[in-house]
């Protein structure tokens, strides 16, 4: 509703990871490894830099733990 009604941006960490071109993400996804917090933050950070700073964002699938929340 926030996205449709107010034009907020939706970011899904799962979608970002699946669509990533980062070689480390691709390698880990191909082998079924979990993506650690640091790599997830790197991918999310890249996506956030592409969005206007005035745009409100709905994060889907993030944070999933205390370390991510602190980031």
Predicted model as a PDB file, atoms N, CA, C, CB and O in Angstrom, pLDDT in the B-factor column:
MODEL        1                                                                  
ATOM      1  N   UNK A   1       0.822  -1.194   0.000  1.00 90.00           N  
ATOM      2  CA  UNK A   1       0.000   0.000   0.000  1.00 90.00           C  
ATOM      3  C   UNK A   1       0.866   1.257   0.000  1.00 90.00           C  
ATOM      4  CB  UNK A   1      -0.935  -0.002   1.204  1.00 90.00           C  
ATOM      5  O   UNK A   1       0.542   2.237  -0.671  1.00 90.00           O  
ATOM      6  N   UNK A   2       1.962   1.229   0.749  1.00 89.00           N  
ATOM      7  CA  UNK A   2       2.836   2.400   0.796  1.00 89.00           C  
ATOM      8  C   UNK A   2       3.438   2.701  -0.572  1.00 89.00           C  
ATOM      9  CB  UNK A   2       3.949   2.189   1.819  1.00 89.00           C  
ATOM     10  O   UNK A   2       3.595   3.860  -0.955  1.00 89.00           O  
ATOM     11  N   UNK A   3       3.767   1.654  -1.291  1.00 90.00           N  
ATOM     12  CA  UNK A   3       4.382   1.814  -2.602  1.00 90.00           C  
ATOM     13  C   UNK A   3       3.373   2.386  -3.590  1.00 90.00           C  
ATOM     14  CB  UNK A   3       4.934   0.471  -3.110  1.00 90.00           C  
ATOM     15  O   UNK A   3       3.669   3.337  -4.313  1.00 90.00           O  
ATOM     16  N   UNK A   4       2.188   1.803  -3.616  1.00 91.00           N  
ATOM     17  CA  UNK A   4       1.156   2.255  -4.552  1.00 91.00           C  
ATOM     18  C   UNK A   4       0.619   3.633  -4.179  1.00 91.00           C  
ATOM     19  CB  UNK A   4       0.011   1.249  -4.599  1.00 91.00           C  
ATOM     20  O   UNK A   4       0.468   4.502  -5.038  1.00 91.00           O  
ATOM     21  N   UNK A   5       0.336   3.822  -2.915  1.00 94.00           N  
ATOM     22  CA  UNK A   5      -0.317   5.051  -2.473  1.00 94.00           C  
ATOM     23  C   UNK A   5       0.628   6.250  -2.418  1.00 94.00           C  
ATOM     24  CB  UNK A   5      -0.929   4.838  -1.118  1.00 94.00           C  
ATOM     25  O   UNK A   5       0.249   7.362  -2.787  1.00 94.00           O  
ATOM     26  N   UNK A   6       1.851   6.021  -1.961  1.00 93.00           N  
ATOM     27  CA  UNK A   6       2.750   7.145  -1.711  1.00 93.00           C  
ATOM     28  C   UNK A   6       4.000   7.165  -2.593  1.00 93.00           C  
ATOM     29  CB  UNK A   6       3.165   7.128  -0.283  1.00 93.00           C  
ATOM     30  O   UNK A   6       4.806   8.091  -2.500  1.00 93.00           O  
ATOM     31  N   UNK A   7       4.165   6.171  -3.431  1.00 92.00           N  
ATOM     32  CA  UNK A   7       5.300   6.152  -4.340  1.00 92.00           C  
ATOM     33  C   UNK A   7       6.626   5.761  -3.700  1.00 92.00           C  
ATOM     34  CB  UNK A   7       5.444   7.478  -4.958  1.00 92.00           C  
ATOM     35  O   UNK A   7       7.693   6.081  -4.222  1.00 92.00           O  
ATOM     36  N   UNK A   8       6.553   5.075  -2.581  1.00 95.00           N  
ATOM     37  CA  UNK A   8       7.782   4.627  -1.923  1.00 95.00           C  
ATOM     38  C   UNK A   8       8.457   3.578  -2.803  1.00 95.00           C  
ATOM     39  CB  UNK A   8       7.482   4.050  -0.499  1.00 95.00           C  
ATOM     40  O   UNK A   8       7.815   2.953  -3.647  1.00 95.00           O  
ATOM     41  N   UNK A   9       9.738   3.397  -2.598  1.00 95.00           N  
ATOM     42  CA  UNK A   9      10.521   2.402  -3.338  1.00 95.00           C  
ATOM     43  C   UNK A   9      10.560   1.091  -2.553  1.00 95.00           C  
ATOM     44  CB  UNK A   9      11.966   2.921  -3.607  1.00 95.00           C  
ATOM     45  O   UNK A   9      10.777   1.103  -1.342  1.00 95.00           O  
ATOM     46  N   UNK A  10      10.353  -0.031  -3.229  1.00 95.00           N  
ATOM     47  CA  UNK A  10      10.417  -1.351  -2.600  1.00 95.00           C  
ATOM     48  C   UNK A  10      11.755  -1.985  -2.947  1.00 95.00           C  
ATOM     49  CB  UNK A  10       9.232  -2.261  -3.060  1.00 95.00           C  
ATOM     50  O   UNK A  10      12.143  -2.036  -4.114  1.00 95.00           O  
ATOM     51  N   UNK A  11      12.458  -2.468  -1.927  1.00 96.00           N  
ATOM     52  CA  UNK A  11      13.708  -3.195  -2.137  1.00 96.00           C  
ATOM     53  C   UNK A  11      13.642  -4.517  -1.394  1.00 96.00           C  
ATOM     54  CB  UNK A  11      14.930  -2.359  -1.667  1.00 96.00           C  
ATOM     55  O   UNK A  11      13.466  -4.549  -0.176  1.00 96.00           O  
ATOM     56  N   UNK A  12      13.781  -5.582  -2.118  1.00 96.00           N  
ATOM     57  CA  UNK A  12      13.817  -6.922  -1.546  1.00 96.00           C  
ATOM     58  C   UNK A  12      15.253  -7.417  -1.600  1.00 96.00           C  
ATOM     59  CB  UNK A  12      12.853  -7.895  -2.303  1.00 96.00           C  
ATOM     60  O   UNK A  12      15.848  -7.487  -2.675  1.00 96.00           O  
ATOM     61  N   UNK A  13      15.810  -7.761  -0.447  1.00 96.00           N  
ATOM     62  CA  UNK A  13      17.190  -8.257  -0.447  1.00 96.00           C  
ATOM     63  C   UNK A  13      17.293  -9.564  -1.236  1.00 96.00           C  
ATOM     64  CB  UNK A  13      17.690  -8.466   1.001  1.00 96.00           C  
ATOM     65  O   UNK A  13      18.285  -9.788  -1.929  1.00 96.00           O  
ATOM     66  N   UNK A  14      16.291 -10.416  -1.139  1.00 94.00           N  
ATOM     67  CA  UNK A  14      16.305 -11.660  -1.912  1.00 94.00           C  
ATOM     68  C   UNK A  14      16.351 -11.386  -3.401  1.00 94.00           C  
ATOM     69  CB  UNK A  14      15.085 -12.506  -1.582  1.00 94.00           C  
ATOM     70  O   UNK A  14      17.125 -12.008  -4.130  1.00 94.00           O  
ATOM     71  N   UNK A  15      15.529 -10.463  -3.853  1.00 96.00           N  
ATOM     72  CA  UNK A  15      15.506 -10.094  -5.271  1.00 96.00           C  
ATOM     73  C   UNK A  15      16.843  -9.475  -5.686  1.00 96.00           C  
ATOM     74  CB  UNK A  15      14.349  -9.109  -5.558  1.00 96.00           C  
ATOM     75  O   UNK A  15      17.392  -9.814  -6.734  1.00 96.00           O  
ATOM     76  N   UNK A  16      17.360  -8.567  -4.855  1.00 97.00           N  
ATOM     77  CA  UNK A  16      18.645  -7.932  -5.166  1.00 97.00           C  
ATOM     78  C   UNK A  16      19.761  -8.971  -5.285  1.00 97.00           C  
ATOM     79  CB  UNK A  16      19.004  -6.896  -4.087  1.00 97.00           C  
ATOM     80  O   UNK A  16      20.600  -8.886  -6.182  1.00 97.00           O  
ATOM     81  N   UNK A  17      19.769  -9.941  -4.388  1.00 96.00           N  
ATOM     82  CA  UNK A  17      20.809 -10.975  -4.430  1.00 96.00           C  
ATOM     83  C   UNK A  17      20.652 -11.863  -5.664  1.00 96.00           C  
ATOM     84  CB  UNK A  17      20.763 -11.834  -3.154  1.00 96.00           C  
ATOM     85  O   UNK A  17      21.641 -12.196  -6.317  1.00 96.00           O  
ATOM     86  N   UNK A  18      19.411 -12.247  -5.986  1.00 94.00           N  
ATOM     87  CA  UNK A  18      19.186 -13.093  -7.161  1.00 94.00           C  
ATOM     88  C   UNK A  18      19.541 -12.368  -8.458  1.00 94.00           C  
ATOM     89  CB  UNK A  18      17.731 -13.550  -7.208  1.00 94.00           C  
ATOM     90  O   UNK A  18      19.983 -13.000  -9.418  1.00 94.00           O  
ATOM     91  N   UNK A  19      19.353 -11.052  -8.494  1.00 95.00           N  
ATOM     92  CA  UNK A  19      19.621 -10.273  -9.697  1.00 95.00           C  
ATOM     93  C   UNK A  19      21.022  -9.661  -9.720  1.00 95.00           C  
ATOM     94  CB  UNK A  19      18.598  -9.184  -9.827  1.00 95.00           C  
ATOM     95  O   UNK A  19      21.373  -8.961 -10.670  1.00 95.00           O  
ATOM     96  N   UNK A  20      21.809  -9.913  -8.702  1.00 95.00           N  
ATOM     97  CA  UNK A  20      23.133  -9.323  -8.577  1.00 95.00           C  
ATOM     98  C   UNK A  20      24.083  -9.806  -9.664  1.00 95.00           C  
ATOM     99  CB  UNK A  20      23.710  -9.634  -7.219  1.00 95.00           C  
ATOM    100  O   UNK A  20      23.985 -10.935 -10.145  1.00 95.00           O  
ATOM    101  N   UNK A  21      25.001  -8.929 -10.035  1.00 94.00           N  
ATOM    102  CA  UNK A  21      26.069  -9.318 -10.962  1.00 94.00           C  
ATOM    103  C   UNK A  21      27.405  -9.436 -10.226  1.00 94.00           C  
ATOM    104  CB  UNK A  21      26.184  -8.293 -12.116  1.00 94.00           C  
ATOM    105  O   UNK A  21      28.449  -9.639 -10.847  1.00 94.00           O  
ATOM    106  N   UNK A  22      27.364  -9.309  -8.904  1.00 94.00           N  
ATOM    107  CA  UNK A  22      28.566  -9.425  -8.085  1.00 94.00           C  
ATOM    108  C   UNK A  22      29.067 -10.869  -8.150  1.00 94.00           C  
ATOM    109  CB  UNK A  22      28.283  -8.995  -6.608  1.00 94.00           C  
ATOM    110  O   UNK A  22      28.323 -11.794  -7.824  1.00 94.00           O  
ATOM    111  N   UNK A  23      30.311 -11.072  -8.564  1.00 95.00           N  
ATOM    112  CA  UNK A  23      30.836 -12.441  -8.715  1.00 95.00           C  
ATOM    113  C   UNK A  23      30.777 -13.266  -7.431  1.00 95.00           C  
ATOM    114  CB  UNK A  23      32.264 -12.384  -9.196  1.00 95.00           C  
ATOM    115  O   UNK A  23      30.512 -14.467  -7.483  1.00 95.00           O  
ATOM    116  N   UNK A  24      31.016 -12.650  -6.300  1.00 95.00           N  
ATOM    117  CA  UNK A  24      30.974 -13.386  -5.024  1.00 95.00           C  
ATOM    118  C   UNK A  24      29.557 -13.829  -4.703  1.00 95.00           C  
ATOM    119  CB  UNK A  24      31.525 -12.518  -3.875  1.00 95.00           C  
ATOM    120  O   UNK A  24      29.347 -14.948  -4.235  1.00 95.00           O  
ATOM    121  N   UNK A  25      28.586 -12.966  -4.949  1.00 96.00           N  
ATOM    122  CA  UNK A  25      27.177 -13.335  -4.724  1.00 96.00           C  
ATOM    123  C   UNK A  25      26.804 -14.482  -5.652  1.00 96.00           C  
ATOM    124  CB  UNK A  25      26.228 -12.114  -4.956  1.00 96.00           C  
ATOM    125  O   UNK A  25      26.206 -15.466  -5.216  1.00 96.00           O  
ATOM    126  N   UNK A  26      27.152 -14.362  -6.919  1.00 95.00           N  
ATOM    127  CA  UNK A  26      26.821 -15.413  -7.894  1.00 95.00           C  
ATOM    128  C   UNK A  26      27.429 -16.751  -7.502  1.00 95.00           C  
ATOM    129  CB  UNK A  26      27.304 -15.015  -9.290  1.00 95.00           C  
ATOM    130  O   UNK A  26      26.781 -17.793  -7.599  1.00 95.00           O  
ATOM    131  N   UNK A  27      28.685 -16.712  -7.059  1.00 96.00           N  
ATOM    132  CA  UNK A  27      29.372 -17.943  -6.657  1.00 96.00           C  
ATOM    133  C   UNK A  27      28.650 -18.603  -5.484  1.00 96.00           C  
ATOM    134  CB  UNK A  27      30.840 -17.646  -6.281  1.00 96.00           C  
ATOM    135  O   UNK A  27      28.389 -19.806  -5.501  1.00 96.00           O  
ATOM    136  N   UNK A  28      28.335 -17.815  -4.482  1.00 95.00           N  
ATOM    137  CA  UNK A  28      27.677 -18.366  -3.289  1.00 95.00           C  
ATOM    138  C   UNK A  28      26.266 -18.839  -3.593  1.00 95.00           C  
ATOM    139  CB  UNK A  28      27.639 -17.326  -2.176  1.00 95.00           C  
ATOM    140  O   UNK A  28      25.841 -19.876  -3.086  1.00 95.00           O  
ATOM    141  N   UNK A  29      25.548 -18.108  -4.398  1.00 94.00           N  
ATOM    142  CA  UNK A  29      24.180 -18.511  -4.756  1.00 94.00           C  
ATOM    143  C   UNK A  29      24.213 -19.827  -5.535  1.00 94.00           C  
ATOM    144  CB  UNK A  29      23.478 -17.401  -5.595  1.00 94.00           C  
ATOM    145  O   UNK A  29      23.365 -20.695  -5.331  1.00 94.00           O  
ATOM    146  N   UNK A  30      25.189 -19.969  -6.421  1.00 95.00           N  
ATOM    147  CA  UNK A  30      25.292 -21.188  -7.245  1.00 95.00           C  
ATOM    148  C   UNK A  30      25.580 -22.422  -6.403  1.00 95.00           C  
ATOM    149  CB  UNK A  30      26.385 -21.025  -8.298  1.00 95.00           C  
ATOM    150  O   UNK A  30      25.152 -23.525  -6.744  1.00 95.00           O  
ATOM    151  N   UNK A  31      26.305 -22.238  -5.303  1.00 95.00           N  
ATOM    152  CA  UNK A  31      26.644 -23.379  -4.452  1.00 95.00           C  
ATOM    153  C   UNK A  31      25.667 -23.557  -3.295  1.00 95.00           C  
ATOM    154  CB  UNK A  31      28.047 -23.218  -3.910  1.00 95.00           C  
ATOM    155  O   UNK A  31      25.792 -24.496  -2.509  1.00 95.00           O  
ATOM    156  N   UNK A  32      24.692 -22.650  -3.193  1.00 94.00           N  
ATOM    157  CA  UNK A  32      23.691 -22.770  -2.134  1.00 94.00           C  
ATOM    158  C   UNK A  32      24.140 -22.221  -0.794  1.00 94.00           C  
ATOM    159  CB  UNK A  32      23.312 -24.193  -1.968  1.00 94.00           C  
ATOM    160  O   UNK A  32      23.465 -22.417   0.217  1.00 94.00           O  
ATOM    161  N   UNK A  33      25.278 -21.533  -0.778  1.00 94.00           N  
ATOM    162  CA  UNK A  33      25.753 -20.945   0.474  1.00 94.00           C  
ATOM    163  C   UNK A  33      24.867 -19.778   0.892  1.00 94.00           C  
ATOM    164  CB  UNK A  33      27.212 -20.478   0.333  1.00 94.00           C  
ATOM    165  O   UNK A  33      24.257 -19.106   0.060  1.00 94.00           O  
ATOM    166  N   UNK A  34      24.811 -19.557   2.192  1.00 92.00           N  
ATOM    167  CA  UNK A  34      24.128 -18.374   2.694  1.00 92.00           C  
ATOM    168  C   UNK A  34      24.984 -17.150   2.413  1.00 92.00           C  
ATOM    169  CB  UNK A  34      23.829 -18.502   4.208  1.00 92.00           C  
ATOM    170  O   UNK A  34      26.213 -17.225   2.413  1.00 92.00           O  
ATOM    171  N   UNK A  35      24.337 -16.042   2.178  1.00 94.00           N  
ATOM    172  CA  UNK A  35      25.052 -14.786   1.943  1.00 94.00           C  
ATOM    173  C   UNK A  35      25.218 -14.106   3.296  1.00 94.00           C  
ATOM    174  CB  UNK A  35      24.286 -13.855   0.917  1.00 94.00           C  
ATOM    175  O   UNK A  35      24.238 -13.850   3.995  1.00 94.00           O  
ATOM    176  N   UNK A  36      26.465 -13.814   3.660  1.00 94.00           N  
ATOM    177  CA  UNK A  36      26.722 -13.226   4.979  1.00 94.00           C  
ATOM    178  C   UNK A  36      26.259 -11.768   5.044  1.00 94.00           C  
ATOM    179  CB  UNK A  36      28.216 -13.315   5.315  1.00 94.00           C  
ATOM    180  O   UNK A  36      25.938 -11.147   4.031  1.00 94.00           O  
ATOM    181  N   UNK A  37      26.236 -11.249   6.272  1.00 95.00           N  
ATOM    182  CA  UNK A  37      25.738  -9.899   6.509  1.00 95.00           C  
ATOM    183  C   UNK A  37      26.517  -8.839   5.736  1.00 95.00           C  
ATOM    184  CB  UNK A  37      25.789  -9.589   7.983  1.00 95.00           C  
ATOM    185  O   UNK A  37      25.926  -7.903   5.198  1.00 95.00           O  
ATOM    186  N   UNK A  38      27.827  -8.979   5.680  1.00 95.00           N  
ATOM    187  CA  UNK A  38      28.649  -7.977   5.016  1.00 95.00           C  
ATOM    188  C   UNK A  38      28.356  -7.903   3.516  1.00 95.00           C  
ATOM    189  CB  UNK A  38      30.122  -8.280   5.242  1.00 95.00           C  
ATOM    190  O   UNK A  38      28.238  -6.814   2.955  1.00 95.00           O  
ATOM    191  N   UNK A  39      28.240  -9.055   2.879  1.00 96.00           N  
ATOM    192  CA  UNK A  39      27.956  -9.072   1.443  1.00 96.00           C  
ATOM    193  C   UNK A  39      26.534  -8.591   1.168  1.00 96.00           C  
ATOM    194  CB  UNK A  39      28.158 -10.486   0.871  1.00 96.00           C  
ATOM    195  O   UNK A  39      26.297  -7.878   0.192  1.00 96.00           O  
ATOM    196  N   UNK A  40      25.596  -8.973   2.014  1.00 96.00           N  
ATOM    197  CA  UNK A  40      24.222  -8.491   1.869  1.00 96.00           C  
ATOM    198  C   UNK A  40      24.186  -6.969   1.997  1.00 96.00           C  
ATOM    199  CB  UNK A  40      23.297  -9.146   2.925  1.00 96.00           C  
ATOM    200  O   UNK A  40      23.519  -6.295   1.211  1.00 96.00           O  
ATOM    201  N   UNK A  41      24.893  -6.434   2.973  1.00 96.00           N  
ATOM    202  CA  UNK A  41      24.939  -4.980   3.165  1.00 96.00           C  
ATOM    203  C   UNK A  41      25.568  -4.286   1.962  1.00 96.00           C  
ATOM    204  CB  UNK A  41      25.722  -4.633   4.439  1.00 96.00           C  
ATOM    205  O   UNK A  41      25.137  -3.200   1.576  1.00 96.00           O  
ATOM    206  N   UNK A  42      26.581  -4.904   1.372  1.00 96.00           N  
ATOM    207  CA  UNK A  42      27.239  -4.334   0.191  1.00 96.00           C  
ATOM    208  C   UNK A  42      26.253  -4.223  -0.971  1.00 96.00           C  
ATOM    209  CB  UNK A  42      28.455  -5.194  -0.221  1.00 96.00           C  
ATOM    210  O   UNK A  42      26.175  -3.185  -1.628  1.00 96.00           O  
ATOM    211  N   UNK A  43      25.504  -5.293  -1.219  1.00 96.00           N  
ATOM    212  CA  UNK A  43      24.527  -5.303  -2.311  1.00 96.00           C  
ATOM    213  C   UNK A  43      23.406  -4.300  -2.026  1.00 96.00           C  
ATOM    214  CB  UNK A  43      23.942  -6.726  -2.507  1.00 96.00           C  
ATOM    215  O   UNK A  43      22.999  -3.558  -2.919  1.00 96.00           O  
ATOM    216  N   UNK A  44      22.915  -4.276  -0.805  1.00 96.00           N  
ATOM    217  CA  UNK A  44      21.852  -3.353  -0.434  1.00 96.00           C  
ATOM    218  C   UNK A  44      22.337  -1.905  -0.524  1.00 96.00           C  
ATOM    219  CB  UNK A  44      21.346  -3.660   0.984  1.00 96.00           C  
ATOM    220  O   UNK A  44      21.607  -1.034  -0.997  1.00 96.00           O  
ATOM    221  N   UNK A  45      23.534  -1.655  -0.082  1.00 96.00           N  
ATOM    222  CA  UNK A  45      24.098  -0.311  -0.131  1.00 96.00           C  
ATOM    223  C   UNK A  45      24.174   0.201  -1.571  1.00 96.00           C  
ATOM    224  CB  UNK A  45      25.489  -0.297   0.511  1.00 96.00           C  
ATOM    225  O   UNK A  45      23.844   1.355  -1.843  1.00 96.00           O  
ATOM    226  N   UNK A  46      24.609  -0.659  -2.483  1.00 96.00           N  
ATOM    227  CA  UNK A  46      24.662  -0.280  -3.901  1.00 96.00           C  
ATOM    228  C   UNK A  46      23.281   0.107  -4.416  1.00 96.00           C  
ATOM    229  CB  UNK A  46      25.232  -1.432  -4.745  1.00 96.00           C  
ATOM    230  O   UNK A  46      23.131   1.093  -5.137  1.00 96.00           O  
ATOM    231  N   UNK A  47      22.277  -0.678  -4.038  1.00 96.00           N  
ATOM    232  CA  UNK A  47      20.914  -0.401  -4.488  1.00 96.00           C  
ATOM    233  C   UNK A  47      20.395   0.912  -3.896  1.00 96.00           C  
ATOM    234  CB  UNK A  47      19.979  -1.561  -4.105  1.00 96.00           C  
ATOM    235  O   UNK A  47      19.725   1.688  -4.578  1.00 96.00           O  
ATOM    236  N   UNK A  48      20.708   1.149  -2.635  1.00 96.00           N  
ATOM    237  CA  UNK A  48      20.243   2.372  -1.976  1.00 96.00           C  
ATOM    238  C   UNK A  48      20.873   3.620  -2.578  1.00 96.00           C  
ATOM    239  CB  UNK A  48      20.547   2.314  -0.490  1.00 96.00           C  
ATOM    240  O   UNK A  48      20.230   4.668  -2.625  1.00 96.00           O  
ATOM    241  N   UNK A  49      22.104   3.529  -3.034  1.00 96.00           N  
ATOM    242  CA  UNK A  49      22.756   4.698  -3.625  1.00 96.00           C  
ATOM    243  C   UNK A  49      22.124   5.099  -4.950  1.00 96.00           C  
ATOM    244  CB  UNK A  49      24.234   4.424  -3.826  1.00 96.00           C  
ATOM    245  O   UNK A  49      22.312   6.228  -5.404  1.00 96.00           O  
ATOM    246  N   UNK A  50      21.385   4.205  -5.573  1.00 95.00           N  
ATOM    247  CA  UNK A  50      20.727   4.496  -6.848  1.00 95.00           C  
ATOM    248  C   UNK A  50      19.369   5.162  -6.668  1.00 95.00           C  
ATOM    249  CB  UNK A  50      20.562   3.224  -7.645  1.00 95.00           C  
ATOM    250  O   UNK A  50      18.740   5.575  -7.642  1.00 95.00           O  
ATOM    251  N   UNK A  51      18.920   5.265  -5.420  1.00 95.00           N  
ATOM    252  CA  UNK A  51      17.610   5.836  -5.126  1.00 95.00           C  
ATOM    253  C   UNK A  51      17.786   7.247  -4.579  1.00 95.00           C  
ATOM    254  CB  UNK A  51      16.830   4.950  -4.118  1.00 95.00           C  
ATOM    255  O   UNK A  51      18.664   7.497  -3.754  1.00 95.00           O  
ATOM    256  N   UNK A  52      16.955   8.156  -5.040  1.00 93.00           N  
ATOM    257  CA  UNK A  52      16.994   9.536  -4.541  1.00 93.00           C  
ATOM    258  C   UNK A  52      16.871   9.531  -3.025  1.00 93.00           C  
ATOM    259  CB  UNK A  52      15.862  10.391  -5.176  1.00 93.00           C  
ATOM    260  O   UNK A  52      16.028   8.830  -2.466  1.00 93.00           O  
ATOM    261  N   UNK A  53      17.705  10.307  -2.369  1.00 92.00           N  
ATOM    262  CA  UNK A  53      17.744  10.318  -0.902  1.00 92.00           C  
ATOM    263  C   UNK A  53      16.430  10.767  -0.266  1.00 92.00           C  
ATOM    264  CB  UNK A  53      18.857  11.220  -0.432  1.00 92.00           C  
ATOM    265  O   UNK A  53      16.186  10.486   0.907  1.00 92.00           O  
ATOM    266  N   UNK A  54      15.591  11.452  -1.016  1.00 93.00           N  
ATOM    267  CA  UNK A  54      14.304  11.917  -0.492  1.00 93.00           C  
ATOM    268  C   UNK A  54      13.220  10.843  -0.592  1.00 93.00           C  
ATOM    269  CB  UNK A  54      13.857  13.167  -1.240  1.00 93.00           C  
ATOM    270  O   UNK A  54      12.149  10.980  -0.001  1.00 93.00           O  
ATOM    271  N   UNK A  55      13.498   9.782  -1.334  1.00 94.00           N  
ATOM    272  CA  UNK A  55      12.524   8.708  -1.525  1.00 94.00           C  
ATOM    273  C   UNK A  55      12.510   7.793  -0.308  1.00 94.00           C  
ATOM    274  CB  UNK A  55      12.842   7.901  -2.802  1.00 94.00           C  
ATOM    275  O   UNK A  55      13.559   7.363   0.171  1.00 94.00           O  
ATOM    276  N   UNK A  56      11.330   7.505   0.177  1.00 95.00           N  
ATOM    277  CA  UNK A  56      11.196   6.562   1.293  1.00 95.00           C  
ATOM    278  C   UNK A  56      11.248   5.150   0.735  1.00 95.00           C  
ATOM    279  CB  UNK A  56       9.867   6.800   2.090  1.00 95.00           C  
ATOM    280  O   UNK A  56      10.784   4.885  -0.374  1.00 95.00           O  
ATOM    281  N   UNK A  57      11.824   4.243   1.529  1.00 96.00           N  
ATOM    282  CA  UNK A  57      12.094   2.886   1.060  1.00 96.00           C  
ATOM    283  C   UNK A  57      11.475   1.858   2.003  1.00 96.00           C  
ATOM    284  CB  UNK A  57      13.608   2.649   0.935  1.00 96.00           C  
ATOM    285  O   UNK A  57      11.556   1.987   3.224  1.00 96.00           O  
ATOM    286  N   UNK A  58      10.861   0.844   1.419  1.00 95.00           N  
ATOM    287  CA  UNK A  58      10.371  -0.312   2.163  1.00 95.00           C  
ATOM    288  C   UNK A  58      11.395  -1.426   1.939  1.00 95.00           C  
ATOM    289  CB  UNK A  58       8.906  -0.747   1.700  1.00 95.00           C  
ATOM    290  O   UNK A  58      11.611  -1.859   0.807  1.00 95.00           O  
ATOM    291  N   UNK A  59      12.022  -1.885   3.020  1.00 95.00           N  
ATOM    292  CA  UNK A  59      12.997  -2.975   2.921  1.00 95.00           C  
ATOM    293  C   UNK A  59      12.290  -4.298   3.190  1.00 95.00           C  
ATOM    294  CB  UNK A  59      14.180  -2.766   3.919  1.00 95.00           C  
ATOM    295  O   UNK A  59      11.717  -4.503   4.260  1.00 95.00           O  
ATOM    296  N   UNK A  60      12.335  -5.168   2.231  1.00 95.00           N  
ATOM    297  CA  UNK A  60      11.702  -6.483   2.325  1.00 95.00           C  
ATOM    298  C   UNK A  60      12.806  -7.512   2.571  1.00 95.00           C  
ATOM    299  CB  UNK A  60      10.877  -6.824   1.019  1.00 95.00           C  
ATOM    300  O   UNK A  60      13.673  -7.711   1.720  1.00 95.00           O  
ATOM    301  N   UNK A  61      12.774  -8.161   3.728  1.00 94.00           N  
ATOM    302  CA  UNK A  61      13.764  -9.183   4.039  1.00 94.00           C  
ATOM    303  C   UNK A  61      15.009  -8.644   4.715  1.00 94.00           C  
ATOM    304  CB  UNK A  61      14.153  -9.890   2.798  1.00 94.00           C  
ATOM    305  O   UNK A  61      16.022  -9.338   4.810  1.00 94.00           O  
ATOM    306  N   UNK A  62      14.934  -7.415   5.181  1.00 95.00           N  
ATOM    307  CA  UNK A  62      16.095  -6.802   5.832  1.00 95.00           C  
ATOM    308  C   UNK A  62      15.586  -5.823   6.871  1.00 95.00           C  
ATOM    309  CB  UNK A  62      17.030  -6.088   4.796  1.00 95.00           C  
ATOM    310  O   UNK A  62      14.687  -5.044   6.556  1.00 95.00           O  
ATOM    311  N   UNK A  63      16.086  -5.814   8.046  1.00 94.00           N  
ATOM    312  CA  UNK A  63      17.118  -6.658   8.626  1.00 94.00           C  
ATOM    313  C   UNK A  63      16.557  -7.997   9.101  1.00 94.00           C  
ATOM    314  CB  UNK A  63      17.789  -5.938   9.778  1.00 94.00           C  
ATOM    315  O   UNK A  63      15.373  -8.119   9.414  1.00 94.00           O  
ATOM    316  N   UNK A  64      17.432  -8.989   9.146  1.00 94.00           N  
ATOM    317  CA  UNK A  64      17.053 -10.325   9.603  1.00 94.00           C  
ATOM    318  C   UNK A  64      17.723 -10.701  10.921  1.00 94.00           C  
ATOM    319  CB  UNK A  64      17.400 -11.350   8.546  1.00 94.00           C  
ATOM    320  O   UNK A  64      17.433 -11.749  11.497  1.00 94.00           O  
ATOM    321  N   UNK A  65      18.620  -9.840  11.391  1.00 94.00           N  
ATOM    322  CA  UNK A  65      19.280 -10.111  12.672  1.00 94.00           C  
ATOM    323  C   UNK A  65      19.765  -8.785  13.266  1.00 94.00           C  
ATOM    324  CB  UNK A  65      20.476 -11.116  12.493  1.00 94.00           C  
ATOM    325  O   UNK A  65      19.651  -7.737  12.632  1.00 94.00           O  
ATOM    326  N   UNK A  66      20.297  -8.839  14.464  1.00 95.00           N  
ATOM    327  CA  UNK A  66      20.732  -7.625  15.169  1.00 95.00           C  
ATOM    328  C   UNK A  66      21.862  -6.928  14.437  1.00 95.00           C  
ATOM    329  CB  UNK A  66      21.171  -7.963  16.588  1.00 95.00           C  
ATOM    330  O   UNK A  66      21.867  -5.701  14.336  1.00 95.00           O  
ATOM    331  N   UNK A  67      22.815  -7.684  13.928  1.00 92.00           N  
ATOM    332  CA  UNK A  67      23.944  -7.074  13.208  1.00 92.00           C  
ATOM    333  C   UNK A  67      23.459  -6.259  12.025  1.00 92.00           C  
ATOM    334  CB  UNK A  67      24.926  -8.150  12.730  1.00 92.00           C  
ATOM    335  O   UNK A  67      23.936  -5.146  11.803  1.00 92.00           O  
ATOM    336  N   UNK A  68      22.514  -6.797  11.260  1.00 93.00           N  
ATOM    337  CA  UNK A  68      21.964  -6.076  10.117  1.00 93.00           C  
ATOM    338  C   UNK A  68      21.198  -4.843  10.577  1.00 93.00           C  
ATOM    339  CB  UNK A  68      21.051  -6.991   9.292  1.00 93.00           C  
ATOM    340  O   UNK A  68      21.281  -3.791   9.942  1.00 93.00           O  
ATOM    341  N   UNK A  69      20.461  -4.958  11.660  1.00 94.00           N  
ATOM    342  CA  UNK A  69      19.701  -3.813  12.176  1.00 94.00           C  
ATOM    343  C   UNK A  69      20.630  -2.686  12.597  1.00 94.00           C  
ATOM    344  CB  UNK A  69      18.825  -4.237  13.361  1.00 94.00           C  
ATOM    345  O   UNK A  69      20.328  -1.511  12.387  1.00 94.00           O  
ATOM    346  N   UNK A  70      21.754  -3.045  13.189  1.00 93.00           N  
ATOM    347  CA  UNK A  70      22.727  -2.022  13.609  1.00 93.00           C  
ATOM    348  C   UNK A  70      23.363  -1.353  12.395  1.00 93.00           C  
ATOM    349  CB  UNK A  70      23.824  -2.647  14.505  1.00 93.00           C  
ATOM    350  O   UNK A  70      23.690  -0.167  12.450  1.00 93.00           O  
ATOM    351  N   UNK A  71      23.542  -2.086  11.306  1.00 91.00           N  
ATOM    352  CA  UNK A  71      24.120  -1.515  10.099  1.00 91.00           C  
ATOM    353  C   UNK A  71      23.226  -0.427   9.579  1.00 91.00           C  
ATOM    354  CB  UNK A  71      24.340  -2.582   9.031  1.00 91.00           C  
ATOM    355  O   UNK A  71      23.534   0.190   8.558  1.00 91.00           O  
TER     356      UNK A  71                                                      
ENDMDL                                                                          
END                                                                             
